[in-house]
Amino acid sequence: MGYWGVRSYEHDDAHDALDAGFEAAWGAEYERLMDDRNPLTFEQVQQRLANRQTLEAALAWLTGQFGDDFETWDDEARLAYVGVVVRHVELGVPVAGPMLERACAWLDAETLDWERDQTRRDLRRRHERRLLNDAQTASGPPAASQTSPIKQPQPSDPNRP
């Protein structure tokens, strides 16, 4: 697997999708900010530019790579999707509806073997799930016609801070 950390977006496909999303949404401005001569860090560039368009473009890149049928996506492709959504939530981009629900379901169902980093990944996965729960709470409940696999946080939830 092409990952270098325990965050869902510290994965080759998620990184490529995020890069493609920022490039598609911002073009030359993104390239200018990513130039080595620019004093902004990678984190600062993403904080400055992240928006709904970068999210949608990054997910479109993943769909272009893995197809329109989400049921056929393997675990690594699903991890990349989760990573793109989690990263945008961390950057303050509102995410709701099917995008958020799919990310939550796939994060909950993750079965990848993280070998020596399994404990750290388990902790990070719980943190990412709380981020997605908070995003769900902020966006309100799903429409009446939708069923959501998202567990709503409860005050007695031991995974809540």
C-alpha positions in Angstrom: 0.0 0.0 0.0 1.3 3.5 -0.8 0.9 5.2 2.5 3.3 7.1 4.6 1.3 8.0 7.7 -1.9 7.0 9.6 -4.2 9.8 8.3 -6.6 8.6 5.6 -5.1 11.3 3.2 -1.5 10.2 3.8 -1.9 7.7 0.9 -0.8 8.0 -2.7 -4.2 8.0 -4.3 -5.6 10.5 -1.8 -2.6 12.7 -2.2 -2.9 12.5 -6.0 -6.6 13.2 -5.9 -6.1 16.2 -3.6 -3.4 17.6 -5.8 -5.6 17.1 -8.9 -8.6 18.7 -7.1 -6.7 21.8 -6.1 -5.1 22.0 -9.6 -8.5 21.7 -11.3 -10.2 24.3 -9.1 -7.4 26.8 -8.9 -5.1 26.2 -11.9 -2.2 28.7 -12.1 -2.9 30.1 -8.7 -2.4 26.7 -7.1 0.8 26.2 -9.0 2.1 29.6 -8.0 1.4 28.9 -4.3 3.0 25.5 -4.5 6.2 26.8 -6.1 9.2 26.2 -3.9 10.0 29.9 -3.8 6.6 30.6 -2.1 7.1 30.8 1.7 3.7 29.2 2.4 3.7 25.6 3.6 1.7 22.9 1.9 -0.7 23.1 4.9 -1.1 26.8 4.5 -1.8 26.5 0.7 -4.5 23.9 1.3 -6.0 26.0 4.1 -6.2 29.0 1.8 -7.7 27.3 -1.2 -9.8 24.4 0.0 -13.5 24.8 -0.9 -16.4 22.8 -2.4 -14.9 22.9 -5.8 -11.6 21.4 -4.7 -13.5 18.6 -2.9 -15.7 17.8 -5.9 -12.7 17.9 -8.3 -10.7 15.6 -6.1 -13.6 13.1 -5.9 -14.1 13.4 -9.6 -10.4 12.5 -10.1 -10.9 9.4 -8.0 -14.0 8.4 -10.0 -11.9 8.8 -13.1 -9.4 6.5 -11.7 -11.6 3.8 -10.1 -14.9 4.2 -12.0 -18.5 5.3 -11.3 -19.6 2.2 -9.6 -18.5 2.7 -6.0 -19.4 -1.0 -5.2 -16.4 -2.1 -7.3 -13.9 0.1 -5.5 -11.3 -1.8 -3.5 -10.2 -0.9 0.1 -7.4 1.4 -1.0 -9.6 3.4 -3.4 -12.2 3.7 -0.6 -9.4 4.9 1.8 -8.5 7.6 -0.7 -12.1 8.8 -0.9 -12.3 8.9 2.9 -9.0 10.8 2.9 -10.2 13.5 0.5 -13.4 14.0 2.5 -11.6 14.0 5.9 -9.0 16.5 4.6 -11.6 18.9 3.4 -13.6 18.6 6.7 -10.3 19.4 8.6 -9.9 22.4 6.4 -13.3 23.7 7.3 -15.1 22.8 4.0 -18.8 21.9 4.7 -19.5 18.3 3.6 -22.9 16.7 3.7 -25.2 14.3 2.1 -24.1 11.2 0.2 -20.4 12.3 0.2 -20.2 12.4 3.9 -22.4 9.3 4.4 -20.2 7.3 2.1 -17.0 8.5 3.8 -18.4 7.5 7.2 -19.6 4.1 6.0 -16.3 3.3 4.4 -14.2 4.6 7.3 -16.3 2.4 9.7 -15.9 -0.7 7.4 -12.1 -0.2 6.8 -10.3 -3.6 6.9 -6.8 -2.7 5.7 -3.9 -4.1 7.6 -1.7 -1.3 8.9 0.9 -3.7 10.2 3.2 -2.0 12.7 1.0 1.2 12.7 -2.3 -0.5 13.5 -2.7 1.0 17.0 -1.9 4.5 15.7 -4.3 4.0 12.7 -7.1 2.8 15.1 -6.6 6.0 17.1 -6.5 8.2 14.0 -9.6 6.4 12.6 -11.6 7.2 15.7 -10.4 10.9 15.5 -11.5 11.0 11.8 -14.8 9.5 12.7 -15.4 12.2 15.3 -14.5 14.9 12.7 -17.1 13.3 10.3 -19.7 13.0 13.1 -19.2 16.7 13.8 -19.6 17.6 10.1 -22.8 15.6 10.1 -24.1 17.3 13.2 -23.2 20.7 11.7 -25.0 20.0 8.4 -28.1 18.7 10.1 -29.9 15.3 9.7 -30.2 13.7 6.3 -33.3 14.4 4.2 -36.3 12.4 5.2 -36.1 10.4 2.0 -32.5 9.3 2.9 -31.4 6.7 5.3 -28.1 7.5 7.0 -25.6 4.9 8.3 -24.1 7.7 10.3 -24.3 7.2 14.1 -25.3 10.4 15.7 -23.0 11.3 18.6 -24.5 10.8 22.0 -23.4 12.5 25.2 -22.5 9.2 26.7 -20.4 8.1 23.7 -17.0 7.1 25.2 -15.3 8.1 21.9 -16.4 11.7 22.3 -14.0 14.1 24.1 
